[in-house]
Amino acid sequence: MSISSRFAVGIHILTLIEVNKGNVSSSEYIAGSVNTNPVVIRRIIGLLKNAGLVTVRPGIAGAELAKDLSEITLLDVYKAVDVVQDQELFSVHGNPNPACAVGRNIQETIIPLFSAAQFALEKALGSVTIEDVVKDVLEKEKANNK
């Protein structure tokens, strides 16, 4: 199982909009960077817009950040692109055999562990901002151009 790539693409979109600030970040331009179809980008931008992370104007190409970089966390992006519902990162099989000692007790045993793991992930994502990502991308680009 892996988290939907919408999460990584959402981060990519927000980072690119900032790095390309002052220029038009159309869905075609962003799709070129992500190497995907502009329709995919428009769908994800729609999710980011609904979450209040970007603004778009009908009939005008381009998206802009709706908040300061330091105010957008990776957790905001994670939630915006509907990666998972609350407390559903890990799914548990629904009908273990109640006649089996493991089957009878496995859900009660692993659900709290899964909840703790999801909480830890979300806490870590909440401590990183798009500003952090942009800085790291620009540092890496600068190092690549030496």
Beta strands, then each sheet from edge to edge (+ up, - down):
strand 1: 54-57
strand 2: 60-65
sheet 1: 1+ 2-
end
